[in-house]
Amino acid sequence: MKVRVDRELCIGVGNCVAFAPTVFEFDEENKATVLDPSSVDDDILLEAAESCPENAIIVEDDEGRLLYP
């Protein structure tokens, strides 16, 4: 899976970091950044994305098809 964060939408709530701390962390602007999406299974990755109140986490499969949002 491919994961990215739309920095304009991210408001730094931190749900993604709580769900998947090996995948997401905050930078100096309190915005989520992606570390290692392969460090968790796909279900946890999707849960982390779905937990974002701003839908700032974009998840695609390996062929580039949008899985979330």
Backbone as numpy.savetxt, mean C-alpha at the origin, in Angstrom:
# Nx Ny Nz CAx CAy CAz Cx Cy Cz
2.76 -9.25 -7.36 1.92 -8.07 -7.36 2.80 -6.82 -7.36
2.25 -5.78 -7.95 2.90 -4.47 -7.96 2.08 -3.54 -7.08
2.77 -2.76 -6.27 2.10 -1.85 -5.34 2.74 -0.47 -5.46
1.90 0.54 -5.42 2.41 1.91 -5.37 1.46 2.75 -4.52
1.96 3.88 -4.08 1.17 4.79 -3.26 1.02 6.09 -4.03
-0.22 6.55 -4.15 -0.49 7.86 -4.74 -0.23 8.89 -3.64
0.90 9.56 -3.73 1.33 10.47 -2.67 0.40 11.67 -2.51
-0.30 12.02 -3.56 -1.24 13.14 -3.44 -2.48 12.76 -2.64
-2.82 11.47 -2.65 -3.98 11.00 -1.89 -3.63 10.61 -0.46
-2.41 10.17 -0.23 -2.00 9.69 1.09 -2.06 10.83 2.12
-2.75 10.55 3.23 -2.85 11.54 4.31 -2.16 11.06 5.59
-1.45 9.95 5.52 -0.64 9.49 6.64 -1.41 8.88 7.79
-2.53 8.25 7.52 -3.31 7.61 8.59 -2.53 6.45 9.21
-1.88 5.65 8.39 -1.02 4.58 8.91 -1.63 3.20 8.95
-2.84 3.02 8.46 -3.42 1.68 8.45 -2.56 0.71 7.67
-2.01 1.16 6.56 -1.18 0.28 5.73 0.05 -0.18 6.50
0.66 0.72 7.25 1.85 0.38 8.04 1.47 -0.61 9.15
0.31 -0.42 9.75 -0.14 -1.33 10.80 -0.41 -2.73 10.25
-1.02 -2.82 9.07 -1.33 -4.11 8.46 -0.09 -4.80 7.91
0.81 -4.02 7.32 1.96 -4.62 6.63 3.22 -3.76 6.82
3.81 -3.79 8.01 4.98 -2.94 8.28 6.23 -3.31 7.48
6.26 -4.49 6.91 7.40 -4.85 6.07 7.21 -4.37 4.63
6.00 -3.92 4.34 5.69 -3.43 2.98 5.66 -1.91 2.94
5.12 -1.29 3.98 4.94 0.17 3.98 5.66 0.81 5.16
6.15 2.01 4.94 6.70 2.84 6.01 6.41 4.29 5.65
6.55 5.16 6.65 6.37 6.59 6.41 7.70 7.23 6.07
7.66 8.21 5.18 8.85 8.99 4.88 8.84 10.27 5.72
9.75 11.17 5.44 9.87 12.40 6.23 8.67 13.33 6.08
7.84 13.12 5.06 6.63 13.92 4.87 5.39 13.24 5.45
5.59 12.15 6.19 4.52 11.35 6.77 3.59 10.78 5.69
4.20 10.40 4.58 3.49 9.74 3.48 4.00 8.31 3.40
3.12 7.39 3.06 3.51 5.99 2.95 4.38 5.77 1.72
5.38 4.94 1.89 6.22 4.51 0.78 6.25 2.99 0.79
6.56 2.41 -0.36 6.57 0.96 -0.50 7.98 0.43 -0.29
8.09 -0.59 0.55 9.37 -1.24 0.81 9.48 -2.54 0.00
8.84 -3.60 0.48 8.98 -4.92 -0.12 7.62 -5.63 -0.18
6.88 -5.47 -1.28 5.56 -6.10 -1.38 5.60 -7.62 -1.30
6.72 -8.22 -1.64 6.80 -9.69 -1.61 7.00 -10.23 -0.20
7.11 -9.35 0.80 7.37 -9.80 2.17 6.11 -10.31 2.89
4.94 -10.12 2.27 3.69 -10.63 2.84 2.90 -11.35 1.75
1.93 -12.14 2.18 1.12 -12.79 1.15 0.12 -11.81 0.55
-0.43 -12.19 -0.58 -1.30 -11.30 -1.34 -2.52 -10.84 -0.57
-3.07 -11.71 0.27 -4.26 -11.34 1.04 -3.97 -10.19 2.01
-2.84 -10.24 2.67 -2.47 -9.17 3.60 -2.21 -7.88 2.84
-1.57 -8.00 1.70 -1.30 -6.83 0.88 -2.60 -6.14 0.45
-3.57 -6.93 0.04 -4.86 -6.36 -0.35 -5.61 -5.79 0.85
-5.52 -6.44 2.01 -6.14 -5.90 3.23 -5.55 -4.54 3.58
-4.24 -4.43 3.46 -3.57 -3.15 3.74 -4.07 -2.07 2.79
-4.18 -2.41 1.52 -4.67 -1.44 0.52 -6.11 -1.05 0.82
-6.94 -2.02 1.14 -8.35 -1.75 1.43 -8.53 -0.96 2.71
-7.55 -1.00 3.61 -7.66 -0.27 4.88 -7.40 1.23 4.72
-6.89 1.64 3.58 -6.58 3.05 3.36 -7.86 3.84 3.13
-8.17 4.82 3.99 -9.42 5.56 3.83 -9.46 6.45 2.58
-8.31 6.73 2.00 -8.23 7.60 0.83 -8.02 6.82 -0.47
-7.97 5.48 -0.39 -7.69 4.64 -1.57 -6.41 5.08 -2.27
-5.39 5.38 -1.48 -4.12 5.86 -2.02 -3.19 4.73 -2.43
-3.53 3.50 -2.10 -2.68 2.36 -2.42 -3.23 1.66 -3.65
-2.41 1.56 -4.67 -2.81 0.95 -5.93 -2.10 -0.40 -6.03
-2.89 -1.45 -6.27 -2.35 -2.80 -6.38 -2.69 -3.33 -7.77
-1.67 -3.85 -8.44 -1.85 -4.46 -9.75 -1.27 -5.86 -9.73
-1.81 -6.73 -10.60 -1.19 -8.05 -10.72 0.06 -7.93 -11.58
0.75 -9.04 -11.78 2.02 -9.00 -12.50 1.87 -8.63 -13.97
0.66 -8.73 -14.50 0.42 -8.33 -15.88 -0.05 -6.88 -15.99
-0.15 -6.19 -14.86 -0.54 -4.79 -14.86 -2.03 -4.54 -14.74
-2.81 -5.59 -14.47 -4.26 -5.41 -14.28 -4.53 -4.88 -12.88
-5.38 -3.88 -12.81 -5.71 -3.25 -11.55 -6.51 -4.21 -10.66
-6.02 -4.42 -9.45 -6.71 -5.25 -8.46 -7.39 -4.41 -7.40
-6.79 -3.27 -7.09 -7.38 -2.36 -6.10 -6.81 -0.98 -6.34
-7.54 0.07 -6.20 -8.98 0.16 -5.91 -9.82 -0.12 -7.13
